[in-house]
């Protein structure tokens, strides 16, 4: 009976997570990582993400399409499905890359793609710009950043 409980627990745990990520939040609710030491990327909540934005050398990338606003000090705007190979990416694959979008779905896709391309230090904003705003942080709107590459998209 114990073996069957372990199997049921393993199956249940795997159903709620996303792409290599744990589905549980830590007690502080700020950052989620995969349960294993080989986490693909972190999923910081807005407060922790804001602290990561202060990290020297970190690159902040908005991957949402179409343009719907941005976090302060965004370094680049790259559509989530064109992020691999984008000229805005750092050459050093150990550079910290912070990704965000409107809800977190596109940034998670981009983080998985960048991990597969060999980038090692990735984080995507849990809950996206919606969670950012809901937590009291400022969201900027600059129409000049809605370039041809991010203004129109089939999504």
MODELLER restraints for C-alpha pairs under 7 A, 6 or more apart:
rsr = mdl.restraints
at = mdl.atoms
rsr.add(forms.Gaussian(group=physical.xy_distance, feature=features.Distance(at['CA:16:A'], at['CA:23:A']), mean=5.68, stdev=0.5))
rsr.add(forms.Gaussian(group=physical.xy_distance, feature=features.Distance(at['CA:17:A'], at['CA:23:A']), mean=4.27, stdev=0.5))
rsr.add(forms.Gaussian(group=physical.xy_distance, feature=features.Distance(at['CA:20:A'], at['CA:34:A']), mean=6.11, stdev=0.5))
rsr.add(forms.Gaussian(group=physical.xy_distance, feature=features.Distance(at['CA:20:A'], at['CA:40:A']), mean=6.77, stdev=0.5))
rsr.add(forms.Gaussian(group=physical.xy_distance, feature=features.Distance(at['CA:21:A'], at['CA:33:A']), mean=6.04, stdev=0.5))
rsr.add(forms.Gaussian(group=physical.xy_distance, feature=features.Distance(at['CA:21:A'], at['CA:34:A']), mean=4.19, stdev=0.5))
rsr.add(forms.Gaussian(group=physical.xy_distance, feature=features.Distance(at['CA:22:A'], at['CA:33:A']), mean=6.21, stdev=0.5))
rsr.add(forms.Gaussian(group=physical.xy_distance, feature=features.Distance(at['CA:22:A'], at['CA:34:A']), mean=4.69, stdev=0.5))
rsr.add(forms.Gaussian(group=physical.xy_distance, feature=features.Distance(at['CA:22:A'], at['CA:35:A']), mean=5.65, stdev=0.5))
rsr.add(forms.Gaussian(group=physical.xy_distance, feature=features.Distance(at['CA:25:A'], at['CA:32:A']), mean=5.81, stdev=0.5))
rsr.add(forms.Gaussian(group=physical.xy_distance, feature=features.Distance(at['CA:26:A'], at['CA:32:A']), mean=6.78, stdev=0.5))
rsr.add(forms.Gaussian(group=physical.xy_distance, feature=features.Distance(at['CA:30:A'], at['CA:44:A']), mean=5.58, stdev=0.5))
rsr.add(forms.Gaussian(group=physical.xy_distance, feature=features.Distance(at['CA:30:A'], at['CA:45:A']), mean=4.70, stdev=0.5))
rsr.add(forms.Gaussian(group=physical.xy_distance, feature=features.Distance(at['CA:30:A'], at['CA:47:A']), mean=6.90, stdev=0.5))
rsr.add(forms.Gaussian(group=physical.xy_distance, feature=features.Distance(at['CA:30:A'], at['CA:48:A']), mean=5.82, stdev=0.5))
rsr.add(forms.Gaussian(group=physical.xy_distance, feature=features.Distance(at['CA:31:A'], at['CA:42:A']), mean=6.73, stdev=0.5))
rsr.add(forms.Gaussian(group=physical.xy_distance, feature=features.Distance(at['CA:31:A'], at['CA:43:A']), mean=5.48, stdev=0.5))
rsr.add(forms.Gaussian(group=physical.xy_distance, feature=features.Distance(at['CA:31:A'], at['CA:44:A']), mean=3.96, stdev=0.5))
rsr.add(forms.Gaussian(group=physical.xy_distance, feature=features.Distance(at['CA:31:A'], at['CA:45:A']), mean=5.69, stdev=0.5))
rsr.add(forms.Gaussian(group=physical.xy_distance, feature=features.Distance(at['CA:31:A'], at['CA:48:A']), mean=6.79, stdev=0.5))
rsr.add(forms.Gaussian(group=physical.xy_distance, feature=features.Distance(at['CA:32:A'], at['CA:42:A']), mean=5.80, stdev=0.5))
rsr.add(forms.Gaussian(group=physical.xy_distance, feature=features.Distance(at['CA:32:A'], at['CA:43:A']), mean=4.99, stdev=0.5))
rsr.add(forms.Gaussian(group=physical.xy_distance, feature=features.Distance(at['CA:32:A'], at['CA:44:A']), mean=6.19, stdev=0.5))
rsr.add(forms.Gaussian(group=physical.xy_distance, feature=features.Distance(at['CA:33:A'], at['CA:39:A']), mean=6.06, stdev=0.5))
rsr.add(forms.Gaussian(group=physical.xy_distance, feature=features.Distance(at['CA:33:A'], at['CA:41:A']), mean=6.56, stdev=0.5))
rsr.add(forms.Gaussian(group=physical.xy_distance, feature=features.Distance(at['CA:33:A'], at['CA:42:A']), mean=4.82, stdev=0.5))
rsr.add(forms.Gaussian(group=physical.xy_distance, feature=features.Distance(at['CA:33:A'], at['CA:43:A']), mean=6.32, stdev=0.5))
rsr.add(forms.Gaussian(group=physical.xy_distance, feature=features.Distance(at['CA:40:A'], at['CA:115:A']), mean=6.28, stdev=0.5))
rsr.add(forms.Gaussian(group=physical.xy_distance, feature=features.Distance(at['CA:41:A'], at['CA:111:A']), mean=6.93, stdev=0.5))
rsr.add(forms.Gaussian(group=physical.xy_distance, feature=features.Distance(at['CA:41:A'], at['CA:121:A']), mean=6.80, stdev=0.5))
rsr.add(forms.Gaussian(group=physical.xy_distance, feature=features.Distance(at['CA:41:A'], at['CA:122:A']), mean=4.87, stdev=0.5))
rsr.add(forms.Gaussian(group=physical.xy_distance, feature=features.Distance(at['CA:41:A'], at['CA:123:A']), mean=5.25, stdev=0.5))
rsr.add(forms.Gaussian(group=physical.xy_distance, feature=features.Distance(at['CA:42:A'], at['CA:122:A']), mean=6.49, stdev=0.5))
rsr.add(forms.Gaussian(group=physical.xy_distance, feature=features.Distance(at['CA:42:A'], at['CA:123:A']), mean=4.59, stdev=0.5))
rsr.add(forms.Gaussian(group=physical.xy_distance, feature=features.Distance(at['CA:42:A'], at['CA:124:A']), mean=6.53, stdev=0.5))
rsr.add(forms.Gaussian(group=physical.xy_distance, feature=features.Distance(at['CA:43:A'], at['CA:123:A']), mean=5.67, stdev=0.5))
rsr.add(forms.Gaussian(group=physical.xy_distance, feature=features.Distance(at['CA:43:A'], at['CA:124:A']), mean=5.22, stdev=0.5))
rsr.add(forms.Gaussian(group=physical.xy_distance, feature=features.Distance(at['CA:43:A'], at['CA:125:A']), mean=5.79, stdev=0.5))
rsr.add(forms.Gaussian(group=physical.xy_distance, feature=features.Distance(at['CA:43:A'], at['CA:126:A']), mean=5.19, stdev=0.5))
rsr.add(forms.Gaussian(group=physical.xy_distance, feature=features.Distance(at['CA:44:A'], at['CA:123:A']), mean=6.93, stdev=0.5))
rsr.add(forms.Gaussian(group=physical.xy_distance, feature=features.Distance(at['CA:44:A'], at['CA:124:A']), mean=6.76, stdev=0.5))
rsr.add(forms.Gaussian(group=physical.xy_distance, feature=features.Distance(at['CA:44:A'], at['CA:125:A']), mean=5.60, stdev=0.5))
rsr.add(forms.Gaussian(group=physical.xy_distance, feature=features.Distance(at['CA:44:A'], at['CA:126:A']), mean=5.62, stdev=0.5))
rsr.add(forms.Gaussian(group=physical.xy_distance, feature=features.Distance(at['CA:45:A'], at['CA:125:A']), mean=6.17, stdev=0.5))
rsr.add(forms.Gaussian(group=physical.xy_distance, feature=features.Distance(at['CA:45:A'], at['CA:126:A']), mean=5.10, stdev=0.5))
rsr.add(forms.Gaussian(group=physical.xy_distance, feature=features.Distance(at['CA:46:A'], at['CA:125:A']), mean=6.64, stdev=0.5))
rsr.add(forms.Gaussian(group=physical.xy_distance, feature=features.Distance(at['CA:46:A'], at['CA:131:A']), mean=6.71, stdev=0.5))
rsr.add(forms.Gaussian(group=physical.xy_distance, feature=features.Distance(at['CA:46:A'], at['CA:132:A']), mean=5.32, stdev=0.5))
rsr.add(forms.Gaussian(group=physical.xy_distance, feature=features.Distance(at['CA:46:A'], at['CA:135:A']), mean=6.87, stdev=0.5))
rsr.add(forms.Gaussian(group=physical.xy_distance, feature=features.Distance(at['CA:49:A'], at['CA:125:A']), mean=6.33, stdev=0.5))
rsr.add(forms.Gaussian(group=physical.xy_distance, feature=features.Distance(at['CA:57:A'], at['CA:95:A']), mean=6.98, stdev=0.5))
rsr.add(forms.Gaussian(group=physical.xy_distance, feature=features.Distance(at['CA:58:A'], at['CA:95:A']), mean=6.49, stdev=0.5))
rsr.add(forms.Gaussian(group=physical.xy_distance, feature=features.Distance(at['CA:58:A'], at['CA:96:A']), mean=4.72, stdev=0.5))
rsr.add(forms.Gaussian(group=physical.xy_distance, feature=features.Distance(at['CA:58:A'], at['CA:97:A']), mean=5.76, stdev=0.5))
rsr.add(forms.Gaussian(group=physical.xy_distance, feature=features.Distance(at['CA:58:A'], at['CA:98:A']), mean=6.96, stdev=0.5))
rsr.add(forms.Gaussian(group=physical.xy_distance, feature=features.Distance(at['CA:59:A'], at['CA:75:A']), mean=6.17, stdev=0.5))
rsr.add(forms.Gaussian(group=physical.xy_distance, feature=features.Distance(at['CA:59:A'], at['CA:96:A']), mean=6.30, stdev=0.5))
rsr.add(forms.Gaussian(group=physical.xy_distance, feature=features.Distance(at['CA:59:A'], at['CA:97:A']), mean=4.89, stdev=0.5))
rsr.add(forms.Gaussian(group=physical.xy_distance, feature=features.Distance(at['CA:59:A'], at['CA:98:A']), mean=5.96, stdev=0.5))
rsr.add(forms.Gaussian(group=physical.xy_distance, feature=features.Distance(at['CA:60:A'], at['CA:74:A']), mean=5.14, stdev=0.5))
rsr.add(forms.Gaussian(group=physical.xy_distance, feature=features.Distance(at['CA:60:A'], at['CA:75:A']), mean=5.19, stdev=0.5))
rsr.add(forms.Gaussian(group=physical.xy_distance, feature=features.Distance(at['CA:60:A'], at['CA:76:A']), mean=6.68, stdev=0.5))
rsr.add(forms.Gaussian(group=physical.xy_distance, feature=features.Distance(at['CA:60:A'], at['CA:97:A']), mean=6.17, stdev=0.5))
rsr.add(forms.Gaussian(group=physical.xy_distance, feature=features.Distance(at['CA:60:A'], at['CA:98:A']), mean=4.74, stdev=0.5))
rsr.add(forms.Gaussian(group=physical.xy_distance, feature=features.Distance(at['CA:60:A'], at['CA:99:A']), mean=6.10, stdev=0.5))
rsr.add(forms.Gaussian(group=physical.xy_distance, feature=features.Distance(at['CA:61:A'], at['CA:74:A']), mean=6.03, stdev=0.5))
rsr.add(forms.Gaussian(group=physical.xy_distance, feature=features.Distance(at['CA:61:A'], at['CA:75:A']), mean=5.88, stdev=0.5))
rsr.add(forms.Gaussian(group=physical.xy_distance, feature=features.Distance(at['CA:61:A'], at['CA:76:A']), mean=4.86, stdev=0.5))
rsr.add(forms.Gaussian(group=physical.xy_distance, feature=features.Distance(at['CA:61:A'], at['CA:77:A']), mean=5.74, stdev=0.5))
rsr.add(forms.Gaussian(group=physical.xy_distance, feature=features.Distance(at['CA:61:A'], at['CA:78:A']), mean=6.91, stdev=0.5))
rsr.add(forms.Gaussian(group=physical.xy_distance, feature=features.Distance(at['CA:61:A'], at['CA:98:A']), mean=6.08, stdev=0.5))
rsr.add(forms.Gaussian(group=physical.xy_distance, feature=features.Distance(at['CA:61:A'], at['CA:99:A']), mean=4.99, stdev=0.5))
rsr.add(forms.Gaussian(group=physical.xy_distance, feature=features.Distance(at['CA:61:A'], at['CA:100:A']), mean=6.53, stdev=0.5))
rsr.add(forms.Gaussian(group=physical.xy_distance, feature=features.Distance(at['CA:62:A'], at['CA:70:A']), mean=6.84, stdev=0.5))
rsr.add(forms.Gaussian(group=physical.xy_distance, feature=features.Distance(at['CA:62:A'], at['CA:74:A']), mean=6.91, stdev=0.5))
rsr.add(forms.Gaussian(group=physical.xy_distance, feature=features.Distance(at['CA:62:A'], at['CA:76:A']), mean=6.34, stdev=0.5))
rsr.add(forms.Gaussian(group=physical.xy_distance, feature=features.Distance(at['CA:62:A'], at['CA:77:A']), mean=4.86, stdev=0.5))
rsr.add(forms.Gaussian(group=physical.xy_distance, feature=features.Distance(at['CA:62:A'], at['CA:78:A']), mean=6.33, stdev=0.5))
rsr.add(forms.Gaussian(group=physical.xy_distance, feature=features.Distance(at['CA:62:A'], at['CA:99:A']), mean=6.01, stdev=0.5))
rsr.add(forms.Gaussian(group=physical.xy_distance, feature=features.Distance(at['CA:62:A'], at['CA:100:A']), mean=5.18, stdev=0.5))
rsr.add(forms.Gaussian(group=physical.xy_distance, feature=features.Distance(at['CA:62:A'], at['CA:101:A']), mean=5.83, stdev=0.5))
rsr.add(forms.Gaussian(group=physical.xy_distance, feature=features.Distance(at['CA:63:A'], at['CA:77:A']), mean=5.99, stdev=0.5))
rsr.add(forms.Gaussian(group=physical.xy_distance, feature=features.Distance(at['CA:63:A'], at['CA:78:A']), mean=5.01, stdev=0.5))
rsr.add(forms.Gaussian(group=physical.xy_distance, feature=features.Distance(at['CA:63:A'], at['CA:79:A']), mean=4.69, stdev=0.5))
rsr.add(forms.Gaussian(group=physical.xy_distance, feature=features.Distance(at['CA:63:A'], at['CA:80:A']), mean=4.54, stdev=0.5))
rsr.add(forms.Gaussian(group=physical.xy_distance, feature=features.Distance(at['CA:63:A'], at['CA:99:A']), mean=6.71, stdev=0.5))
rsr.add(forms.Gaussian(group=physical.xy_distance, feature=features.Distance(at['CA:63:A'], at['CA:100:A']), mean=6.06, stdev=0.5))
rsr.add(forms.Gaussian(group=physical.xy_distance, feature=features.Distance(at['CA:63:A'], at['CA:101:A']), mean=5.48, stdev=0.5))
rsr.add(forms.Gaussian(group=physical.xy_distance, feature=features.Distance(at['CA:63:A'], at['CA:106:A']), mean=6.71, stdev=0.5))
rsr.add(forms.Gaussian(group=physical.xy_distance, feature=features.Distance(at['CA:63:A'], at['CA:107:A']), mean=6.10, stdev=0.5))
rsr.add(forms.Gaussian(group=physical.xy_distance, feature=features.Distance(at['CA:64:A'], at['CA:79:A']), mean=5.97, stdev=0.5))
rsr.add(forms.Gaussian(group=physical.xy_distance, feature=features.Distance(at['CA:64:A'], at['CA:80:A']), mean=6.32, stdev=0.5))
rsr.add(forms.Gaussian(group=physical.xy_distance, feature=features.Distance(at['CA:64:A'], at['CA:101:A']), mean=4.38, stdev=0.5))
rsr.add(forms.Gaussian(group=physical.xy_distance, feature=features.Distance(at['CA:64:A'], at['CA:102:A']), mean=6.25, stdev=0.5))
rsr.add(forms.Gaussian(group=physical.xy_distance, feature=features.Distance(at['CA:64:A'], at['CA:106:A']), mean=6.39, stdev=0.5))
rsr.add(forms.Gaussian(group=physical.xy_distance, feature=features.Distance(at['CA:65:A'], at['CA:79:A']), mean=5.79, stdev=0.5))
rsr.add(forms.Gaussian(group=physical.xy_distance, feature=features.Distance(at['CA:65:A'], at['CA:150:A']), mean=5.21, stdev=0.5))
rsr.add(forms.Gaussian(group=physical.xy_distance, feature=features.Distance(at['CA:65:A'], at['CA:151:A']), mean=6.66, stdev=0.5))
rsr.add(forms.Gaussian(group=physical.xy_distance, feature=features.Distance(at['CA:65:A'], at['CA:153:A']), mean=6.07, stdev=0.5))
rsr.add(forms.Gaussian(group=physical.xy_distance, feature=features.Distance(at['CA:66:A'], at['CA:150:A']), mean=5.14, stdev=0.5))
rsr.add(forms.Gaussian(group=physical.xy_distance, feature=features.Distance(at['CA:66:A'], at['CA:151:A']), mean=4.74, stdev=0.5))
rsr.add(forms.Gaussian(group=physical.xy_distance, feature=features.Distance(at['CA:66:A'], at['CA:152:A']), mean=5.47, stdev=0.5))
rsr.add(forms.Gaussian(group=physical.xy_distance, feature=features.Distance(at['CA:66:A'], at['CA:153:A']), mean=5.91, stdev=0.5))
rsr.add(forms.Gaussian(group=physical.xy_distance, feature=features.Distance(at['CA:67:A'], at['CA:146:A']), mean=5.29, stdev=0.5))
rsr.add(forms.Gaussian(group=physical.xy_distance, feature=features.Distance(at['CA:67:A'], at['CA:150:A']), mean=5.71, stdev=0.5))
rsr.add(forms.Gaussian(group=physical.xy_distance, feature=features.Distance(at['CA:67:A'], at['CA:151:A']), mean=5.52, stdev=0.5))
rsr.add(forms.Gaussian(group=physical.xy_distance, feature=features.Distance(at['CA:69:A'], at['CA:139:A']), mean=6.40, stdev=0.5))
rsr.add(forms.Gaussian(group=physical.xy_distance, feature=features.Distance(at['CA:69:A'], at['CA:140:A']), mean=5.53, stdev=0.5))
rsr.add(forms.Gaussian(group=physical.xy_distance, feature=features.Distance(at['CA:69:A'], at['CA:141:A']), mean=4.57, stdev=0.5))
rsr.add(forms.Gaussian(group=physical.xy_distance, feature=features.Distance(at['CA:69:A'], at['CA:142:A']), mean=6.87, stdev=0.5))
rsr.add(forms.Gaussian(group=physical.xy_distance, feature=features.Distance(at['CA:70:A'], at['CA:139:A']), mean=5.69, stdev=0.5))
rsr.add(forms.Gaussian(group=physical.xy_distance, feature=features.Distance(at['CA:70:A'], at['CA:140:A']), mean=5.13, stdev=0.5))
rsr.add(forms.Gaussian(group=physical.xy_distance, feature=features.Distance(at['CA:70:A'], at['CA:141:A']), mean=6.31, stdev=0.5))
rsr.add(forms.Gaussian(group=physical.xy_distance, feature=features.Distance(at['CA:71:A'], at['CA:139:A']), mean=5.30, stdev=0.5))
rsr.add(forms.Gaussian(group=physical.xy_distance, feature=features.Distance(at['CA:71:A'], at['CA:140:A']), mean=6.04, stdev=0.5))
rsr.add(forms.Gaussian(group=physical.xy_distance, feature=features.Distance(at['CA:72:A'], at['CA:140:A']), mean=6.54, stdev=0.5))
rsr.add(forms.Gaussian(group=physical.xy_distance, feature=features.Distance(at['CA:76:A'], at['CA:88:A']), mean=6.38, stdev=0.5))
rsr.add(forms.Gaussian(group=physical.xy_distance, feature=features.Distance(at['CA:79:A'], at['CA:150:A']), mean=6.05, stdev=0.5))
rsr.add(forms.Gaussian(group=physical.xy_distance, feature=features.Distance(at['CA:80:A'], at['CA:106:A']), mean=5.74, stdev=0.5))
rsr.add(forms.Gaussian(group=physical.xy_distance, feature=features.Distance(at['CA:80:A'], at['CA:107:A']), mean=6.48, stdev=0.5))
rsr.add(forms.Gaussian(group=physical.xy_distance, feature=features.Distance(at['CA:80:A'], at['CA:109:A']), mean=6.95, stdev=0.5))
rsr.add(forms.Gaussian(group=physical.xy_distance, feature=features.Distance(at['CA:80:A'], at['CA:110:A']), mean=5.13, stdev=0.5))
rsr.add(forms.Gaussian(group=physical.xy_distance, feature=features.Distance(at['CA:81:A'], at['CA:110:A']), mean=6.71, stdev=0.5))
rsr.add(forms.Gaussian(group=physical.xy_distance, feature=features.Distance(at['CA:83:A'], at['CA:110:A']), mean=6.44, stdev=0.5))
rsr.add(forms.Gaussian(group=physical.xy_distance, feature=features.Distance(at['CA:84:A'], at['CA:113:A']), mean=6.66, stdev=0.5))
rsr.add(forms.Gaussian(group=physical.xy_distance, feature=features.Distance(at['CA:84:A'], at['CA:114:A']), mean=6.02, stdev=0.5))
rsr.add(forms.Gaussian(group=physical.xy_distance, feature=features.Distance(at['CA:84:A'], at['CA:117:A']), mean=6.98, stdev=0.5))
rsr.add(forms.Gaussian(group=physical.xy_distance, feature=features.Distance(at['CA:93:A'], at['CA:118:A']), mean=6.52, stdev=0.5))
rsr.add(forms.Gaussian(group=physical.xy_distance, feature=features.Distance(at['CA:93:A'], at['CA:119:A']), mean=4.55, stdev=0.5))
rsr.add(forms.Gaussian(group=physical.xy_distance, feature=features.Distance(at['CA:93:A'], at['CA:120:A']), mean=6.18, stdev=0.5))
rsr.add(forms.Gaussian(group=physical.xy_distance, feature=features.Distance(at['CA:94:A'], at['CA:119:A']), mean=6.23, stdev=0.5))
rsr.add(forms.Gaussian(group=physical.xy_distance, feature=features.Distance(at['CA:94:A'], at['CA:120:A']), mean=5.36, stdev=0.5))
rsr.add(forms.Gaussian(group=physical.xy_distance, feature=features.Distance(at['CA:94:A'], at['CA:121:A']), mean=5.79, stdev=0.5))
rsr.add(forms.Gaussian(group=physical.xy_distance, feature=features.Distance(at['CA:95:A'], at['CA:121:A']), mean=6.27, stdev=0.5))
rsr.add(forms.Gaussian(group=physical.xy_distance, feature=features.Distance(at['CA:96:A'], at['CA:121:A']), mean=4.73, stdev=0.5))
rsr.add(forms.Gaussian(group=physical.xy_distance, feature=features.Distance(at['CA:96:A'], at['CA:122:A']), mean=5.91, stdev=0.5))
rsr.add(forms.Gaussian(group=physical.xy_distance, feature=features.Distance(at['CA:97:A'], at['CA:121:A']), mean=6.21, stdev=0.5))
rsr.add(forms.Gaussian(group=physical.xy_distance, feature=features.Distance(at['CA:97:A'], at['CA:122:A']), mean=4.97, stdev=0.5))
rsr.add(forms.Gaussian(group=physical.xy_distance, feature=features.Distance(at['CA:97:A'], at['CA:123:A']), mean=6.40, stdev=0.5))
rsr.add(forms.Gaussian(group=physical.xy_distance, feature=features.Distance(at['CA:98:A'], at['CA:122:A']), mean=6.06, stdev=0.5))
rsr.add(forms.Gaussian(group=physical.xy_distance, feature=features.Distance(at['CA:98:A'], at['CA:123:A']), mean=4.95, stdev=0.5))
rsr.add(forms.Gaussian(group=physical.xy_distance, feature=features.Distance(at['CA:98:A'], at['CA:124:A']), mean=5.75, stdev=0.5))
rsr.add(forms.Gaussian(group=physical.xy_distance, feature=features.Distance(at['CA:99:A'], at['CA:107:A']), mean=5.55, stdev=0.5))
rsr.add(forms.Gaussian(group=physical.xy_distance, feature=features.Distance(at['CA:99:A'], at['CA:123:A']), mean=6.11, stdev=0.5))
rsr.add(forms.Gaussian(group=physical.xy_distance, feature=features.Distance(at['CA:99:A'], at['CA:124:A']), mean=4.55, stdev=0.5))
rsr.add(forms.Gaussian(group=physical.xy_distance, feature=features.Distance(at['CA:99:A'], at['CA:125:A']), mean=6.42, stdev=0.5))
rsr.add(forms.Gaussian(group=physical.xy_distance, feature=features.Distance(at['CA:100:A'], at['CA:107:A']), mean=5.07, stdev=0.5))
rsr.add(forms.Gaussian(group=physical.xy_distance, feature=features.Distance(at['CA:100:A'], at['CA:124:A']), mean=5.51, stdev=0.5))
rsr.add(forms.Gaussian(group=physical.xy_distance, feature=features.Distance(at['CA:100:A'], at['CA:125:A']), mean=5.21, stdev=0.5))
rsr.add(forms.Gaussian(group=physical.xy_distance, feature=features.Distance(at['CA:100:A'], at['CA:128:A']), mean=5.65, stdev=0.5))
rsr.add(forms.Gaussian(group=physical.xy_distance, feature=features.Distance(at['CA:101:A'], at['CA:107:A']), mean=5.54, stdev=0.5))
rsr.add(forms.Gaussian(group=physical.xy_distance, feature=features.Distance(at['CA:101:A'], at['CA:128:A']), mean=5.20, stdev=0.5))
rsr.add(forms.Gaussian(group=physical.xy_distance, feature=features.Distance(at['CA:101:A'], at['CA:129:A']), mean=6.11, stdev=0.5))
rsr.add(forms.Gaussian(group=physical.xy_distance, feature=features.Distance(at['CA:102:A'], at['CA:128:A']), mean=4.81, stdev=0.5))
rsr.add(forms.Gaussian(group=physical.xy_distance, feature=features.Distance(at['CA:102:A'], at['CA:129:A']), mean=4.61, stdev=0.5))
rsr.add(forms.Gaussian(group=physical.xy_distance, feature=features.Distance(at['CA:102:A'], at['CA:130:A']), mean=5.99, stdev=0.5))
rsr.add(forms.Gaussian(group=physical.xy_distance, feature=features.Distance(at['CA:103:A'], at['CA:127:A']), mean=4.91, stdev=0.5))
rsr.add(forms.Gaussian(group=physical.xy_distance, feature=features.Distance(at['CA:103:A'], at['CA:128:A']), mean=4.12, stdev=0.5))
rsr.add(forms.Gaussian(group=physical.xy_distance, feature=features.Distance(at['CA:103:A'], at['CA:129:A']), mean=6.15, stdev=0.5))
rsr.add(forms.Gaussian(group=physical.xy_distance, feature=features.Distance(at['CA:103:A'], at['CA:130:A']), mean=5.98, stdev=0.5))
rsr.add(forms.Gaussian(group=physical.xy_distance, feature=features.Distance(at['CA:104:A'], at['CA:125:A']), mean=6.23, stdev=0.5))
rsr.add(forms.Gaussian(group=physical.xy_distance, feature=features.Distance(at['CA:104:A'], at['CA:126:A']), mean=5.73, stdev=0.5))
rsr.add(forms.Gaussian(group=physical.xy_distance, feature=features.Distance(at['CA:104:A'], at['CA:127:A']), mean=4.95, stdev=0.5))
rsr.add(forms.Gaussian(group=physical.xy_distance, feature=features.Distance(at['CA:104:A'], at['CA:128:A']), mean=4.36, stdev=0.5))
rsr.add(forms.Gaussian(group=physical.xy_distance, feature=features.Distance(at['CA:107:A'], at['CA:124:A']), mean=5.80, stdev=0.5))
rsr.add(forms.Gaussian(group=physical.xy_distance, feature=features.Distance(at['CA:108:A'], at['CA:124:A']), mean=6.28, stdev=0.5))
rsr.add(forms.Gaussian(group=physical.xy_distance, feature=features.Distance(at['CA:111:A'], at['CA:122:A']), mean=6.46, stdev=0.5))
rsr.add(forms.Gaussian(group=physical.xy_distance, feature=features.Distance(at['CA:111:A'], at['CA:124:A']), mean=6.85, stdev=0.5))
rsr.add(forms.Gaussian(group=physical.xy_distance, feature=features.Distance(at['CA:133:A'], at['CA:139:A']), mean=6.40, stdev=0.5))
